[in-house]
Amino acid sequence: AGDKVLRTLVDIPEKQVHELAKICSAEKLSRAEVIRRAISEYVNKKQKTEVDAFGLWAKESDVIDGLEFQEKLRNEW
């Protein structure tokens, strides 16, 4: 709580407005609440898919290229 709220104007195609109205009616929620939930879900999904892959390979900093890395892994077997 205590989060600031931003009002915004968004153009939504008429077909999506009708589908949104169906969802609002079925779930007994306001249009604004359904849109807030949709945005929240989208943001959470995007945050989970962002990965800093460099951290995974930090210990392999001595490897110059893919072929060298592949040979190094095979030699470990």
Residue pairs with C-beta under 8 A, 6 or more apart in sequence:
12 20
20 31
20 34
20 35
21 31
23 29
23 34
24 30
24 31
24 34
27 34
29 37
60 69
63 69
63 72
